[in-house]
């Protein structure tokens, strides 16, 4: 056979006789030449359909021979796997910025055949280790390239059992395989496909992605799948949250908090159904955090989940798109006030993680490793958020004796950085345009450790007259 040259004629001639020849290393050299030529855009757009047909036939032949040999046990399989890898590299290059070749390869059933080859390679990889890694990686790169910007190819990939194959690939140990598989999944996902993942047959794939977010946070593609796709679906988030461990729930909550922290409440489209489910979960499990007072549950995953839930609810109720929905969520405010009452009482009854402290250090206060740090402050923050311009919730706080409770937390506390500021913020929202609440504060006897002078930061002043307190507006200069 003649030495390979950089010409379309030699490539066409090579492919025309390839299927009748015994495969040898020279075929690999010609394929590498073809792959190299496909890097040039002008050449990519001129490759004839017959050449791609022959390339498909070669890939199919390689798969059949590998299956017949027992998948990796014969001496010639090493060359077979090298040729497979080069076929995928050629296919990958052919699709770069070429809608014409994407459509052509799709019409020629390259997606279907490539998925079959990848399935064989995945089994071989699991049985024999790294021998199949190179073609497996290249095959996934091809799938990513053929799908980019091409909805028909994305839909074809999805229809041809991509969710089930992706679960196998994402469960492997090779980081590049996992990364490339995540890239393909991210490329193919859209709103409709994400909703399909919420179905019982597909939920294991979604759960696997979330597990990877926890165990391999450096895999950017899995994080993108979660934040740009999963978090936008109420059905999927609720299904995942119900079916994962507390440790995995904390990963999901961290992603939600990060999304909201970037101003993503409206832009990212985190749906109201997610907020409602998280609020209900907080109400159901909030008492689990009380076990931290005993000092024996610092690693309690349920308690840590409640703390993460509270952080997310604070972020959600700080966002204009979310807080109006959560303000009306039945029972959330009552559960939060009740939990604050219990936590505050536990902290006063004995020395524990919920007790106030004035033990400041160069690090800025309480033990940063303690899960309870800032917990009381965040409870007060959530109450304040829920009362913002919401008369019903303002009245509920009064009826639940929450106003004295919050005022009793205006003192500086090294275990709860900024608790006094959050208390002032909450009181401001509870009193705003609510005469009954203002009258209650004005009529209160000074008791406990509440620092009423802090109200001056709100433009309010409390004077003691005839044994009672009078609430006045501070004149602004």
N, C-alpha and C positions, 0 to 999 in steps of 0.2 A: 504494500500500500504506500502511496506517495506520502512524503512528509507534509504535514499540515501547513497551509499558507493562509494569509489573511485575505481571503476572497470569498464572496458569496457563492461562487461557482463550485469551489472545492467543498464547501460545507454542504451544498445541495447534493453533490456527488457522494459525499461521505454518508449522508443520511439515506440516500436511495439504495445503497447496498448493505447498509448496516445490519438489517434484520436477518440477512442470509449468512452472516459471517460469525465466526466464533469470536467472542469478545476478548480483547487483549489490551495491554497497556497503551498501545498506540491510539485506540479509540478514546481512551481517557484524555490523551494529549490533544486530540482534535476537539473534543468537547470543551476542554479548557480554552482553546482558541476561540471557539464559538461564544463561550461565556464572556471572554474578554471583548470580543467585537460588539456584543450587546450592550456594553457600557456606553457606546456612542449612540446618541439619540437618532442621528440620521440613519444609522444602520438598523436600529430597532424598528423604525417605521417602514423599512423596506423588506423585512423578512417575509418570505412568502408563506402562505398557509400550509403548503405541502411540507415545509421544513418543520413547522410546529406539529403537524400530524405525525411525522416520523419521530419527533422527540417524544410525543405521547406514547407511541408504540414501543419505543425503547424503555421508557419508564415502566410501562405495563409488563414488558418482558422481564425486566430486572426484578419486579415484584414477584412474578410467577416463579422465576428460577429460585429466588430466595425462599419462598414458601415451600417449593419442592425439595430443597436441599435440607430442610429441617431448621431453617432460620438460623444461619450463622455457624453451622457445624462443619461445613465443607471448606476445603482449601481455597476454592475460587470465590468464596463469599466476600473476601476482603476487597477484591477488585469490583465485585458487584456493588458493594456499599460505597466505594469511591465514585463509581459511575452514577449511582443514585444521587449522591451529594452534588455532583457536577450538573446533573439534569436539573435539580432544584435551583442551583445557582443560576443556570441559564434562564429558567423560568422566572426567577426572582428579578434578574436584570431586565428581562423582556418587558416587565410590567411597570418599570420605573417611569413615571410621568408619561404613560402611554395608554390612554383610554382605549385606543384601537386594539392593542395587544391584550389588555384586560378582557375586553369583550370577546376577542378571538379565542383566547385560551379558555375562557368560560364556555363558549359555544362548543369547543372541542372536548369538553368534559375533563379538563385538567383538574378542576376542583375535586370532582368525584374520585378520580384516580389517585390524586395526591393524598386525599384523606385515607384511602385504602392503604397506600404505601406507608403513611405515617402511623396507622394502626399497627401494621406489621412491625415497623421499626420500634414502636413503643413496647410491644410485647418482647421483642428481641432485647431491647435495652433492659427491661425488667429481669429477663432470664440470664443475660450474659454480661451485663454491665455496660461499660462505655464503648463497646465496639460499634454501636449504632448511633452514637451521639452526633457525629458530624452530619450525616444525612438528615437526622431528625431535626436538628437545629435549622438546617438550610430549608427543609420542607416547611417549617413554621414561618420562616422569613418570607417564603414565597406566598403563603396564605395571607400574611399581613399585607404584602405589596399588591396582590391582586384585588384585595378588598378596599384599599384606601380610595375614598372618593367615588366608589362604584356601588350603588345601592343594590343592583341586581346580584353582584358577586357576594355582597354581605348576606343577602337573603338566601342565596344558594348555599353558602357555608353553614348558615344556621339550620336550614332545612335538612341538610345532610348529616344530621346527628351531631352537630358541633358541640352542644352542651354536654353530652355524655363523654365525648372524646376529650373535651377540655378538662373535665374532672380528673380523668386518668393522667393527663399531662401535668396538671397543676399539683398532682399528688406525688410527683417524682422528686428525686433528690438533686438533680442537676439544676443549678440556679439559672443557667442560660435557657434551658428548655422551659422552665417555669416563667421566666421573664418574657420569652418570645410568645409562649402560649397566652400569657396575660395581655400582651400587645394585640394579638389576634382577637381575643375576646373583647377588649376595649374598642377595637376598630369596628366590630360587628354590632355592638349593642346600640339599641335605641329604646325609646320609651315603650314600644310594644313588646320588644324582646325582654326588657327588664321585668315587665308584668308576667311574662311567661316563667321567669325564674322563680316567681313566688309560688308556683304550683308544686305540689308534693314531690313529683318526679324530678324536678329540677332544683329544688331548694338545697340539696347537698353541694351543688356547684357554688351557689352563693355563700354558703357557710364556709366552704373551703377558701374562697377569696378573703373572707373576714378573718379566718385563721391565719392566712399568710400576712395580712395587715398587722396582726399581732406579733407573729414570730419572725417575720422578715420585713420590718418597716422600711427598709432601704429599697425594696422592690417598688419602684415608682408606679409601674403600670397597675398593680393591684390597688394601690391607694387611689389612683385616678378612677379605676372602675367603681370603687366604693363611693367616692365623693361626687363624681360627675354623673353616676348612673343610679347606684343602689339607694342613696339617701333621698332621691327624688320620688321614690315609690313607697307610699304608705303600706300597701299590701306586702311588699318585700321586706321592709324594715320590721314590720310587726311579726311576720313569719320568722324572720331571722332571730329577732329578740326573744321570741318565745321558745326557740329551739336550741339556744346556745347556753354555754355555762356563764357564770357570773364574770369570770375572767375575760371571756370573749365579749360579754356585754360591755365591759369597761372599755375595750378597744373600740367598739361601735360608738359608745358615748364620747370617747375622745375625738373620734372623727367628726361627730356632729358638733361638738364644742369648737373644734378648729374651724369648721365650715362657718359656723355662726360668728366666730371671732373675726373672720375675714369680711364680715358684713354680708354673709351669704344667705341670711334668712329670706330675703326677697329674691335676690339674684339667683341663688342656687335652687330655689323652689322647694325647700324642705316643707313638705305638706302638713296641713293641719292634723291629718290623721296620725302622723308620727307624734306630734306634740300631745295629742289627746292620749295616746297609748302610754307615752312616757309619764304623763301626769298621773294616770291611773296606776301605773307601776310604782310610782313614788308613794302614792297614798297607801297602796297595799303593803309595801315593804319598809316604810320609813322607820318603824319602831325597831328594826333590826340594828340600827346604829346605836341604840341605847346600850347594847352589850359592850360597847367600847369603854363605858364608865368603869367596868370591873377590871379593866387592864388585861383581860385574858383573851380578848378577841381582836387584837391589833391586825391580825392577818385574815380576819373574817371577810370572805369575799362578798357576801351579801351586804354587809355593812359598807364596804368600799364601793359597791355598786350604787347604794343609796346616796353616798357622798358624790359620786360622779353624776348621778341623776340630778341632784340638786344643782350642781354647777351648770348642767345643760339647761335646766329650767330657768335659772337666772339669766342665762344668755338669751333664751327664747323670749322671755318676758321683757327683755331690754330691747327687743327688735320690734319695730312698728308693725311688721307683717304678722308677727306671732302673738304679741302680748294681748291684743284685743280678744283673740280666741281663747287664750288660757285664762283670762280674767273671769270668764263666764263658766269655766270648767267646774262642774259640781264637786264640791268637797275638797278641792286643792287648797284653798285658803285655810279652811278649818283644820285640815291635816297639818299644815305648816305651822299655824299658831299653836296647835296642841303639842306638836313635837318641840317647838321652842320652849313652851312651858315646862315640859318634862326634862329637857336638856338643862334648862336654867336651874330647875329645882335640884337635879342631880349634882350639878356643879356647886351648889350652895350647901348641900347636905353633907358632903365629904370631899376630900381632896382627890380629884380625878381629872381626866383629860378635858372635861367640860367646865372646870373651875376657872374663874378669872385669875389672872396673874399679872404682877407688875415686875416680873423678872426679865428685864430687857438685857440683851447682849449685843455684841458687835454684829451678829447676824440679823438683828432686828426683831427679836422676840422668840416666841415659842419654837419648840422642836419642829423643824421643817419636815422631818420624816414622819411625824405623827399624822395619821389620816384625819384627825379631828381638827387640825389647825384651820381656822377660819370658818368652821362649820356653822357656829352660831351667827357669825356675821352674814353668811350667805342665806341662812334662814330669814334673817331680818331684811336682807336685800330683796328676797323673793316676795315677802309680805309687802314691802314698799312698792315693788313693781306692780303687784296685783291690785293695789289700791290707787294707782295713778288715775285720777279723774273718774273714779268708779264709786259712786255713792253707796251702792249696795255692799261692796266689799269694805269700804270705810266703816260703815255701820256694823258689819259683822265683826270687825276687829274690836270695836268698842264693846259689843255684846259678849265677846269671848274674853273680855278683860285683857286684851292685848296691848292697850295703850300704856298702862303702868309697866307692863312687862318690857316693852321696848324702851321706855324711858329709863328703866333700871339697867339698861345696857349702853348708856351713853358714855360710860367711863372708858378710859383707855385700857385695853386688855392685850397683853403681849401674846396670848394664845389665839387672839382673833384680831389680827392687824386690820385697821380701818373700821372696826365695829362701831365706833362712835360716829364716824361719818355716815355709815349705812343706817344707823339708828336715827340720826338727824334727817337723813333723806326720807326714811320711812315715815317718821312723824310728820314731816312736811306734806307728804302725799295723803296721809290719813286725815290731816286737819284741813287740807285745802278745800275751801268753799263748803265746809261741813260744820255748821254752827253747833250741832249737838256735841260733836267731838271736841270742838274748841271750848265749849262750855264745861265739858268734863275735865279738861286739863286745867282750866281756870279755877275750878272748884276743888281740885285735889289738894289734900294736905301733903306737904313735903314728907316723903318717907323713903326708906331704903337708901341706896347709893346713887339714885338718879341725878344726873347733872343737868338741871333745867337751863342753866346758863348757856348750854350748847345751842338752845333754840334761837339765840340771837343771830346765829349764822343764817337762819332762815328768814330774818327780818321780823322775828317775834321776840317778845320779852315777857317774862313771868314775874309778877310782883306779888309779894305776900301782904295781904290786907285782912285784918281781923281774923287771922288764923287760917285763911284760905288763900288760894293762888288766883291771880287775875292775869289773863292772857291779853297782851296788848300788841299792836303793831308798832315796830320800831320806826321812828322817823328816819328817812333817808336824807343824807346831806350831799 
